[in-house]
Structures are given as structure tokens and as C-alpha cells.
Amino acid sequence: MTWIYLSLVSALLVSLRHIYIKRFCHNVPAEILVFLTRLLGALVMSVYALKTPLTVKVAPSFAGVVSFTVVATAVATIAQIRVIQKNPLSKSVPYLTLIPLSMIPWSALLLGEMPSLIAAPGLIMACIGAYILNSAGAKSVLAPVLSIFRNRHSLYMLGAAVLLGATTTCDKIAIHRSSAFTYMFIWTCASVVVMALFCIRYDIGLLTGSLRNRHVIIQALLWVGGFSAQMVAVQHALGITSGTTYVKMLTLTNTLFSVLIGGPLLREKHLTRSIVAAILMIAGSTLVIAGSK
């Protein structure tokens, strides 16, 4: 049962971080926000790493997975945060529930996992949810669909979902070749290096000023808590058939938390539509990953 509680805690912390970024960190460049978050995360984890042996079973493949996931996650996270900073939370975050859908081709290619027929209604439900999310003010039946592809912020979130679907699949491989903490710590340290490259173009004064910003520190701590809870949940669920899949199902609830808590708090419009869309997209994505073999 531990992995269930940890998955829900992770979902709640992720949603609180989204809300906090939207409310207090909307003026901090996304690259700097991610860099400082990873840096603080690496420092916090290093304390535990000094007392915990790091184990890697298959070093070459593990290194390849870490390299890919670090770069792909950096691009996806920057895009995701930029959209959250500039757009209503209830209109942007629900797109992240599409991550399991983008996991289908990656899981088939890398793990040989194929979806069953139960995934079909899940795909339909997720698409209907995305349709409803963009239906406000629509003048035709096709308008909500076209708006997704005409709005660059929607495309950013869809792109982020595709990349995160790939990295989520790779997470399974990396954890099986090491441990949850080993992967989490090495991945975070590598992310610091990569994100530092993204931040080269910014003035050092902006970096140090952001580091002294208490809101940046608080959202970073929320990330550390959410990420740690998810990785440990995966570790606890490794002995259960499809345990990693179940963890992913539960962490999807972060979208609903974000809309239910953040929507009223930030006084966003069309909340009922966003809540219905989020529920449909979560339910659809849950069916998709439940139907994976």
C-alpha cells in the first residue's frame, strides 16, 4: 500500500508546484527556474547519497537512457513551464494527461508492450476531453480541433506530452538497471549540467537574484518532494505485476488537483468545462495504460 500513498502524495505535490509557479514565479525565465530546481534537488539528494550505495547493473544502456531522458525532459519541461506561466492553468495542465497515449509507440518499440482493445475507448475519451477543453467560444464543430493546432501553446503542451511519454518509458528501463534513488540522483545531477547550458545566455545577476527568491526555492522543494515520492513509489511497485503502470495512473490525478485547487484559487474562467475535460482525459489515459500488456 505504500506505493499508493506515495503516488498520491507525488500527484498532490506536482499540482501544488504548478499552482505555485503560476502564482509566484510567472516572471522567472523557465530555463532558470528549471536549472535552479534541479540544482537544489541535487544538493538535497546528495546528503542521502553519501549514506546510500549507488548501484548500476548495466552501465552502457543506463548511461544512454539517462542522456536521452535528461535532454528530452529539459526541452519538455521548459515548454511546459512557459505555457503554465502565460496561460490559464486549467486550460494547459490537462494536456499532460495525454502522456500515457504517447507512451504507446515508445512502449511497443522499447519494451515490446502492446495495448489491448481496452485502450481504444480510452483514446476516444482522451480525445473528447481535449475537444471539450478547447470548445469555449467555438463557432463550428471543427473549431475546437483546429484551435489545438493553431494555438502554439497547445502544440507546446502536446509536444511536451510526446517527449515525456518517451522519457516515462525509459524511466522503467533505467530503474530496472539500477534503483529508484540511483537513477533519480544521477539523473538530477546530469540535468543540472544540461540546464546550465540552457542558462548561459542569461546574466549572472538574474541567476543569483532568482536563487535568492524564496518562491523559487519553495517550488524547487515541491519538485524534489514530488519527484522523490514518484521514484520511491515505482521502486516499491516493482514487485507487483504492472506496478509501474499503476503508479503512473495515480500520478495522473495531479492534473485534476491542479484544476480543482488552482482554478478557483487563481480565479480562472470556464472551470466546469476544464474539470469535465480533465476527468475524461484522465479516465481515457488510465484505460490506455491499463490496457498495456
C-alpha positions as CSV (number, residue, x, y, z in Angstrom):
1,M,0.0,0.0,0.0
2,T,3.0,2.3,0.5
3,W,3.3,2.9,-3.3
4,I,-0.3,4.1,-3.5
5,Y,0.2,6.7,-0.8
6,L,3.5,7.8,-2.3
7,S,1.9,8.1,-5.8
8,L,-0.9,10.3,-4.5
9,V,1.5,12.4,-2.5
10,S,3.6,12.9,-5.6
11,A,0.5,13.9,-7.6
12,L,-0.5,16.5,-5.0
13,L,3.0,18.0,-4.8
14,V,3.2,18.3,-8.5
15,S,-0.1,20.1,-8.7
16,L,0.9,22.4,-5.9
17,R,4.1,23.2,-7.7
18,H,2.2,24.1,-10.9
19,I,-0.1,26.4,-8.9
20,Y,2.8,28.0,-7.1
21,I,4.7,28.7,-10.3
22,K,1.6,30.2,-11.9
23,R,1.0,32.4,-8.8
24,F,4.5,33.4,-7.7
25,C,7.1,32.5,-10.4
26,H,5.5,33.7,-13.6
27,N,8.2,36.3,-14.2
28,V,11.2,33.9,-13.7
29,P,12.6,32.6,-17.1
30,A,11.6,28.9,-17.4
31,E,15.2,27.9,-18.1
32,I,16.5,29.5,-14.9
33,L,13.6,28.0,-12.9
34,V,14.3,24.5,-14.1
35,F,18.1,24.9,-13.6
36,L,17.8,26.1,-10.0
37,T,15.2,23.5,-9.2
38,R,17.5,20.7,-10.4
39,L,20.5,22.3,-8.6
40,L,18.6,22.4,-5.3
41,G,17.3,18.9,-5.9
42,A,20.8,17.6,-6.5
43,L,22.1,19.3,-3.3
44,V,19.2,17.8,-1.2
45,M,19.7,14.3,-2.6
46,S,23.5,14.4,-2.2
47,V,23.0,14.3,1.6
48,Y,21.2,11.0,1.3
49,A,23.6,9.8,-1.5
50,L,26.5,10.0,0.9
51,K,24.9,7.3,3.0
52,T,23.4,5.2,0.2
53,P,25.4,3.0,-2.2
54,L,24.6,3.8,-5.8
55,T,24.1,0.6,-7.9
56,V,24.1,0.3,-11.7
57,K,23.7,-3.2,-13.3
58,V,24.2,-2.4,-17.0
59,A,26.2,0.8,-17.2
60,P,26.2,1.4,-21.1
61,S,22.4,1.2,-21.5
62,F,21.8,3.0,-18.3
63,A,24.1,5.9,-19.4
64,G,22.2,6.1,-22.8
65,V,18.8,6.2,-21.1
66,V,20.0,9.0,-18.7
67,S,21.5,11.0,-21.5
68,F,18.3,10.8,-23.6
69,T,15.8,11.4,-20.7
70,V,17.8,14.4,-19.4
71,V,17.8,16.3,-22.7
72,A,14.2,15.3,-23.7
73,T,12.9,16.2,-20.2
74,A,14.7,19.6,-20.3
75,V,13.1,20.6,-23.5
76,A,9.6,19.3,-22.5
77,T,9.8,20.9,-19.0
78,I,10.9,24.3,-20.4
79,A,8.0,24.3,-22.8
80,Q,5.5,23.2,-20.2
81,I,6.5,25.8,-17.7
82,R,6.4,28.6,-20.2
83,V,2.9,27.7,-21.1
84,I,1.8,27.4,-17.5
85,Q,3.3,30.8,-16.7
86,K,1.4,32.5,-19.6
87,N,-1.9,30.6,-19.8
88,P,-4.7,29.6,-17.5
89,L,-3.7,26.5,-15.5
90,S,-7.0,24.8,-16.1
91,K,-6.5,25.2,-19.9
92,S,-2.9,24.0,-20.1
93,V,-2.2,21.3,-17.5
94,P,-4.9,18.8,-18.7
95,Y,-2.8,18.2,-21.8
96,L,-0.2,16.4,-19.6
97,T,-2.8,13.6,-19.1
98,L,-2.0,12.6,-22.8
99,I,1.4,11.4,-21.8
100,P,0.2,7.7,-21.5
101,L,-1.1,7.9,-25.0
102,S,2.3,9.0,-26.3
103,M,3.8,6.1,-24.3
104,I,2.1,3.5,-26.6
105,P,4.6,3.6,-29.6
106,W,7.6,4.0,-27.2
107,S,6.5,1.1,-25.0
108,A,5.9,-1.0,-28.1
109,L,9.3,-0.1,-29.6
110,L,11.4,-0.3,-26.4
111,L,9.6,-2.8,-24.2
112,G,7.5,-4.8,-26.6
113,E,4.4,-3.8,-24.6
114,M,1.3,-3.6,-26.9
115,P,-2.1,-2.0,-25.9
116,S,-5.1,-4.3,-25.8
117,L,-8.6,-3.4,-27.1
118,I,-9.5,-1.7,-23.9
119,A,-7.2,1.1,-24.9
120,A,-9.5,2.1,-27.8
121,P,-12.2,3.7,-25.7
122,G,-9.5,5.3,-23.7
123,L,-8.1,7.0,-26.7
124,I,-11.6,8.2,-27.7
125,M,-12.3,9.6,-24.1
126,A,-9.0,11.4,-24.1
127,C,-9.7,13.0,-27.5
128,I,-13.2,14.1,-26.3
129,G,-11.6,15.6,-23.2
130,A,-9.2,17.6,-25.4
131,Y,-12.1,18.7,-27.6
132,I,-14.1,19.9,-24.6
133,L,-11.1,21.8,-23.3
134,N,-11.0,23.9,-26.4
135,S,-14.7,24.2,-27.0
136,A,-15.2,27.6,-25.3
137,G,-16.5,30.1,-27.9
138,A,-16.3,27.6,-30.7
139,K,-18.3,28.7,-33.8
140,S,-18.2,25.3,-35.6
141,V,-17.9,21.6,-34.8
142,L,-14.3,21.5,-36.1
143,A,-13.2,24.8,-34.4
144,P,-12.0,23.1,-31.1
145,V,-9.9,20.7,-33.1
146,L,-8.4,23.3,-35.3
147,S,-7.7,25.6,-32.3
148,I,-5.4,22.9,-30.8
149,F,-3.1,23.1,-33.9
150,R,-3.4,26.8,-34.4
151,N,-2.5,27.7,-30.8
152,R,1.2,27.3,-30.3
153,H,0.8,26.9,-26.6
154,S,-1.4,23.9,-27.1
155,L,1.2,22.5,-29.5
156,Y,3.9,23.1,-26.9
157,M,2.0,21.0,-24.4
158,L,1.3,18.3,-26.9
159,G,5.0,18.2,-27.8
160,A,5.9,18.0,-24.1
161,A,3.4,15.1,-23.6
162,V,5.1,13.2,-26.5
163,L,8.6,13.7,-25.1
164,L,7.5,12.9,-21.5
165,G,5.8,9.7,-22.8
166,A,9.2,8.6,-24.2
167,T,11.1,9.5,-21.0
168,T,8.5,7.8,-18.8
169,T,9.0,4.6,-20.8
170,C,12.8,5.0,-20.5
171,D,12.4,5.5,-16.7
172,K,11.2,1.9,-16.4
173,I,14.3,0.7,-18.2
174,A,16.7,2.8,-16.1
175,I,15.2,1.8,-12.7
176,H,15.3,-1.9,-13.6
177,R,19.0,-1.4,-14.4
178,S,19.8,0.4,-11.1
179,S,17.4,1.6,-8.3
180,A,15.0,4.4,-8.0
181,F,17.3,6.5,-5.9
182,T,20.4,5.8,-8.1
183,Y,18.5,6.8,-11.2
184,M,16.9,9.8,-9.5
185,F,20.2,11.2,-8.2
186,I,22.4,10.6,-11.3
187,W,19.6,11.9,-13.5
188,T,19.2,15.1,-11.4
189,C,23.0,15.8,-11.3
190,A,23.1,15.3,-15.1
191,S,20.1,17.6,-15.5
192,V,22.0,20.4,-13.6
193,V,24.8,20.3,-16.2
194,V,22.4,20.3,-19.2
195,M,20.2,23.1,-17.8
196,A,23.3,25.2,-17.1
197,L,24.0,25.2,-20.8
198,F,20.4,26.4,-21.4
199,C,21.1,29.3,-19.0
200,I,24.3,30.6,-20.5
201,R,22.5,33.3,-22.3
202,Y,21.2,34.9,-19.1
203,D,23.0,37.5,-17.0
204,I,24.7,36.1,-13.8
205,G,22.8,38.7,-11.8
206,L,19.5,37.3,-12.9
207,L,20.6,33.8,-11.8
208,T,21.8,34.9,-8.4
209,G,18.7,37.1,-7.9
210,S,16.4,34.1,-8.7
211,L,18.4,31.9,-6.3
212,R,17.6,34.4,-3.5
213,N,13.9,34.4,-4.4
214,R,12.1,32.4,-1.7
215,H,9.4,31.4,-4.2
216,V,11.9,29.8,-6.5
217,I,13.2,27.8,-3.6
218,I,9.8,26.7,-2.4
219,Q,8.7,25.4,-5.8
220,A,12.0,23.6,-6.1
221,L,11.4,21.8,-2.8
222,L,7.9,20.9,-4.1
223,W,9.5,19.3,-7.2
224,V,12.0,17.4,-5.1
225,G,9.2,16.0,-2.9
226,G,7.0,15.1,-5.8
227,F,9.8,13.5,-7.9
228,S,11.2,11.6,-4.9
229,A,7.8,10.3,-4.0
230,Q,7.1,9.1,-7.5
231,M,10.5,7.3,-7.9
232,V,10.2,5.6,-4.5
233,A,6.7,4.6,-5.4
234,V,8.0,3.0,-8.6
235,Q,10.6,1.1,-6.6
236,H,8.0,-0.2,-4.1
237,A,5.8,-1.3,-7.0
238,L,8.5,-3.2,-9.0
239,G,7.5,-6.4,-7.3
240,I,3.9,-6.0,-8.4
241,T,2.7,-7.0,-11.8
242,S,2.3,-3.8,-13.8
243,G,3.2,-1.9,-10.7
244,T,4.9,0.9,-12.6
245,T,1.7,1.3,-14.7
246,Y,-0.4,1.7,-11.6
247,V,1.9,4.3,-10.2
248,K,1.5,6.3,-13.4
249,M,-2.3,6.0,-13.2
250,L,-2.3,7.5,-9.7
251,T,0.1,10.3,-10.5
252,L,-2.2,11.4,-13.4
253,T,-4.5,12.8,-10.7
254,N,-2.1,15.8,-10.4
255,T,-4.0,17.3,-13.3
256,L,-7.3,17.1,-11.5
257,F,-5.7,18.5,-8.3
258,S,-4.3,21.4,-10.4
259,V,-7.7,22.3,-11.9
260,L,-9.8,21.8,-8.7
261,I,-7.4,23.7,-6.4
262,G,-5.6,26.1,-8.8
263,G,-8.7,27.1,-10.9
264,P,-10.7,28.7,-8.1
265,L,-7.6,30.0,-6.3
266,L,-6.4,31.8,-9.5
267,R,-10.0,32.8,-10.4
268,E,-9.9,31.2,-13.8
269,K,-12.8,31.0,-16.2
270,H,-14.7,28.0,-17.7
271,L,-13.7,25.8,-14.7
272,T,-16.6,23.4,-15.1
273,R,-15.5,22.7,-18.7
274,S,-11.9,22.2,-17.7
275,I,-12.9,19.9,-14.8
276,V,-15.0,17.7,-17.1
277,A,-12.2,17.7,-19.7
278,A,-9.6,16.7,-17.1
279,I,-11.7,13.9,-15.8
280,L,-12.3,12.5,-19.3
281,M,-8.7,12.8,-20.2
282,I,-7.5,11.1,-17.0
283,A,-10.1,8.3,-17.4
284,G,-9.1,7.8,-21.0
285,S,-5.4,7.7,-20.3
286,T,-6.0,5.3,-17.4
287,L,-7.7,2.9,-19.7
288,V,-4.9,3.2,-22.2
289,I,-2.2,2.3,-19.7
290,A,-4.4,-0.3,-18.0
291,G,-4.7,-1.9,-21.4
292,S,-1.0,-2.2,-21.9
293,K,0.4,-5.7,-22.0
